[in-house]
Amino acid sequence: MTTGHGPGPKFAIVGAGPAGFYAAEALDIECPGAEIDIIERLPTPFGLIRAGVAPDHQTTKTIQDAFEQIAQRPNVRIVGNVEVDRDVTIAELAQFYDAVVLASGAPDDAPLDVPGGDLPGVYGAAEFVGWYNAHPDHAGLEPLLDRDSVVVIGNGNVAIDIARILSKSAAELATSDIAAHASERLAQARISDVHIVGRRGPLEAKFTTVELRELGELEEAVAVAESHQIPDAVGSDLSPRDRRVKGKNLECFKSFAQADPSAKARRIRFQFNARPLNVLGNGRVEAICFERTRVENGQVTGTGETLEIACGAVISAIGYRARPLGGLAVSATGDRLTNTDGRIAPGLYVVGWLRRGPSGKIGTNRTDAEEVAALIRSELVVGDKPGLAGLKPLLASRNVRTTDYVDWKKIEAAEIAAALGGEPRRKFATMHEMLAVLGA
Ligand SMILES: Cc1cc2nc3c(=O)[nH]c(=O)nc-3n(C[C@H](O)[C@H](O)[C@H](O)COP(=O)(O)OP(=O)(O)OC[C@H]3O[C@@H](n4cnc5c(N)ncnc54)[C@H](O)[C@@H]3O)c2cc1C
């Protein structure tokens, strides 16, 4: 890693997820000659590509190859194992860099704010997905999966990912990079029914058709919907695009409504128009109670009718929250930092989920980063900042053992070498294991 103090602008990007890499790429185009340091709290880069995207969706994870190309540019460096707010502050970064770009995502779960929402056996999607994807923050979760039924709350693709991972056979997961601790626990689990519950109807759900269709093709699980909840047709008030998209989803739900629930050993059961009232249980989750809803003029209202589902665990996939990095103001929705078109203050910018909240696909972060990079260029004042040549000694004085791209490749090589059977890699789930590979 060179720490040259060249004449070009110095940029620090906080977070090596998709938004961080796209910001590096866009800044490199906007500001030729720039030195770009991507500061990442883990020794492993790629954010939710590694720790969010489902372990059985390896094709989606190949976007990582494009990020590797960016990381190998001579003017781009990964400064890993450095957590902003713990090891260095934003104010300190601003002393060393001409602009600081925050790209640290929205890593926390929106709380399931109902009585019993804190019982053992209630998990947020961020922690549950992090657990099966070997994120060091969540590797020790040990979720309660010892009863035959699990409820997943939420009507987006994250809920589908969770239901699918809970329902796949060991053989189906054998070619994934699911954490070893998760595949072992799932193999011992007794789950026969996974309920996906949403407070709105099937046509309001945010599922994409590809993900829905996949549920109809599982080896040991059948997707089931209740025919009385599935409308005959999509509304004529929708735009042609929405009619097309919703129409495809509706075809999936219709086929699920005709499926034989006993056709396979497990079921993924869709429940619509039900909002959580309270989680029930004595010392742990034993059931969850919902109120039936109707949607009128886009608003969800309760009908007073209730539905109780016995279950051993509840996983709530109802949204994410941003962390107020550096004490910066968070939006009223709690899922992003307050910003104007990506600008927080002079020299301080934000991209990705932290800028716009948890929405869109991986590629959405690219458009977003390009916009912010153009803004940065238009406002850039290049001073005689030292960049990494200033940051490195500060981190060393605090005994921070930084990692770089070469270190990541060593960790990756060790994970690939440890893979069994058809696994692409066997992921390390603790910082200790990752750093041990580096002899640290
Ligand atoms: C469960 C799940 C599945 C998904 N599946 C898909 C999919 O199949 N297809 C798709 O298109 N999109 C998918 N997405 C969306 C996609 O992952 C996001 O759009 C994208 O990851 C957001 O990028 P980001 O860089 O803003 O945040 P992140 O990916 O969260 O990256 C943030 C990075 O910042 C680091 N960081 C955090 N705090 C600090 C700190 N204080 N100091 C230094 N570093 C820090 C984190 O470790 C992380 O590496 C999925 C999302 C989730 C949650």
PDBQT file of the ligand as one rigid body, heavy atoms in Angstrom, charges set to zero:
ROOT
HETATM    1  C1  LIG A 501     -30.873  -9.282   2.993  1.00  0.00    +0.000 C 
HETATM    2  C2  LIG A 501     -30.597  -8.455   1.756  1.00  0.00    +0.000 A 
HETATM    3  C3  LIG A 501     -30.555  -9.052   0.507  1.00  0.00    +0.000 A 
HETATM    4  C4  LIG A 501     -30.326  -8.280  -0.624  1.00  0.00    +0.000 A 
HETATM    5  N1  LIG A 501     -30.305  -8.915  -1.834  1.00  0.00    +0.000 NA
HETATM    6  C5  LIG A 501     -30.164  -8.173  -2.953  1.00  0.00    +0.000 A 
HETATM    7  C6  LIG A 501     -30.192  -8.806  -4.232  1.00  0.00    +0.000 A 
HETATM    8  O1  LIG A 501     -30.326 -10.041  -4.336  1.00  0.00    +0.000 OA
HETATM    9  N2  LIG A 501     -30.056  -8.021  -5.341  1.00  0.00    +0.000 N 
HETATM   10  C7  LIG A 501     -29.905  -6.647  -5.241  1.00  0.00    +0.000 A 
HETATM   11  O2  LIG A 501     -29.810  -5.967  -6.275  1.00  0.00    +0.000 OA
HETATM   12  N3  LIG A 501     -29.846  -6.030  -4.039  1.00  0.00    +0.000 NA
HETATM   13  C8  LIG A 501     -29.973  -6.760  -2.909  1.00  0.00    +0.000 A 
HETATM   14  N4  LIG A 501     -29.929  -6.137  -1.678  1.00  0.00    +0.000 N 
HETATM   15  C9  LIG A 501     -29.675  -4.670  -1.630  1.00  0.00    +0.000 C 
HETATM   16  C10 LIG A 501     -28.159  -4.342  -1.700  1.00  0.00    +0.000 C 
HETATM   17  O3  LIG A 501     -27.456  -5.222  -0.890  1.00  0.00    +0.000 OA
HETATM   18  C11 LIG A 501     -27.958  -2.883  -1.295  1.00  0.00    +0.000 C 
HETATM   19  O4  LIG A 501     -28.525  -2.060  -2.297  1.00  0.00    +0.000 OA
HETATM   20  C12 LIG A 501     -26.508  -2.470  -1.125  1.00  0.00    +0.000 C 
HETATM   21  O5  LIG A 501     -25.735  -3.400  -0.405  1.00  0.00    +0.000 OA
HETATM   22  C13 LIG A 501     -26.411  -1.107  -0.388  1.00  0.00    +0.000 C 
HETATM   23  O6  LIG A 501     -25.079  -0.702  -0.446  1.00  0.00    +0.000 OA
HETATM   24  P1  LIG A 501     -24.386   0.251   0.609  1.00  0.00    +0.000 P 
HETATM   25  O7  LIG A 501     -22.961   0.301   0.180  1.00  0.00    +0.000 OA
HETATM   26  O8  LIG A 501     -25.164   1.490   0.753  1.00  0.00    +0.000 OA
HETATM   27  O9  LIG A 501     -24.494  -0.493   2.043  1.00  0.00    +0.000 OA
HETATM   28  P2  LIG A 501     -23.810  -1.817   2.563  1.00  0.00    +0.000 P 
HETATM   29  O10 LIG A 501     -23.833  -2.878   1.533  1.00  0.00    +0.000 OA
HETATM   30  O11 LIG A 501     -24.490  -2.110   3.864  1.00  0.00    +0.000 OA
HETATM   31  O12 LIG A 501     -22.299  -1.443   2.847  1.00  0.00    +0.000 OA
HETATM   32  C14 LIG A 501     -21.914  -0.641   3.941  1.00  0.00    +0.000 C 
HETATM   33  C15 LIG A 501     -20.484  -0.956   4.336  1.00  0.00    +0.000 C 
HETATM   34  O13 LIG A 501     -20.055  -0.015   5.324  1.00  0.00    +0.000 OA
HETATM   35  C16 LIG A 501     -19.332  -0.681   6.343  1.00  0.00    +0.000 C 
HETATM   36  N5  LIG A 501     -19.445   0.132   7.575  1.00  0.00    +0.000 N 
HETATM   37  C17 LIG A 501     -20.530   0.298   8.351  1.00  0.00    +0.000 A 
HETATM   38  N6  LIG A 501     -20.247   1.111   9.389  1.00  0.00    +0.000 NA
HETATM   39  C18 LIG A 501     -18.947   1.462   9.254  1.00  0.00    +0.000 A 
HETATM   40  C19 LIG A 501     -18.071   2.294  10.043  1.00  0.00    +0.000 A 
HETATM   41  N7  LIG A 501     -18.486   2.918  11.146  1.00  0.00    +0.000 N 
HETATM   42  N8  LIG A 501     -16.784   2.428   9.639  1.00  0.00    +0.000 NA
HETATM   43  C20 LIG A 501     -16.330   1.801   8.509  1.00  0.00    +0.000 A 
HETATM   44  N9  LIG A 501     -17.126   0.999   7.754  1.00  0.00    +0.000 NA
HETATM   45  C21 LIG A 501     -18.424   0.847   8.108  1.00  0.00    +0.000 A 
HETATM   46  C22 LIG A 501     -20.047  -2.019   6.439  1.00  0.00    +0.000 C 
HETATM   47  O14 LIG A 501     -19.231  -3.000   7.094  1.00  0.00    +0.000 OA
HETATM   48  C23 LIG A 501     -20.297  -2.328   4.973  1.00  0.00    +0.000 C 
HETATM   49  O15 LIG A 501     -19.213  -3.003   4.382  1.00  0.00    +0.000 OA
HETATM   50  C24 LIG A 501     -30.136  -6.885  -0.524  1.00  0.00    +0.000 A 
HETATM   51  C25 LIG A 501     -30.159  -6.278   0.740  1.00  0.00    +0.000 A 
HETATM   52  C26 LIG A 501     -30.385  -7.052   1.867  1.00  0.00    +0.000 A 
HETATM   53  C27 LIG A 501     -30.430  -6.400   3.232  1.00  0.00    +0.000 C 
ENDROOT
TORSDOF 0
